[in-house]
Amino acid sequence: MKLTQSLSESFVLQPKGEEGIVIGFMMFATWPIALLLLVLGLVMLGRR
């Protein structure tokens, strides 16, 4: 998977400061949330 590979590479390349960790965490955490919202939206549309 290219997505996880690029994410891990960017995470490693970033400096080991708090900002880099926070940015990496935010990028990693927003993907499942966005996916969940998309699925919820599709389910809501399907029920109508």
C-alpha positions in Angstrom: 0.0 0.0 0.0 1.5 3.3 -1.1 -0.5 5.4 1.4 0.9 3.8 4.5 4.4 3.7 3.1 4.4 7.5 2.3 2.9 8.2 5.7 5.6 6.3 7.5 8.3 7.8 5.3 7.1 11.4 6.0 6.8 10.5 9.7 10.4 9.3 9.8 11.7 12.2 7.8 10.1 14.7 10.2 12.2 16.0 13.1 11.7 14.1 16.4 10.0 17.2 17.9 6.5 17.4 19.4 5.2 19.2 16.4 6.2 16.4 14.0 4.6 13.8 16.3 1.4 15.8 16.5 1.2 16.4 12.7 1.9 12.7 12.1 -0.8 11.7 14.6 -3.3 14.1 13.1 -2.7 12.8 9.6 -3.0 9.2 10.8 -6.1 9.9 12.9 -8.1 11.8 10.3 -8.1 9.0 7.8 -10.4 6.5 9.7 -12.6 9.4 10.9 -13.1 10.6 7.3 -13.8 7.1 6.2 -16.3 6.5 9.0 -18.2 9.8 8.1 -18.3 8.7 4.4 -19.8 5.3 5.3 -22.3 6.9 7.7 -23.3 9.3 5.0 -23.9 6.5 2.5 -25.9 4.5 5.1 -28.1 7.6 5.8 -28.7 8.1 2.1 -29.5 4.5 1.6 -32.1 4.4 4.3 -34.1 7.3 2.8 
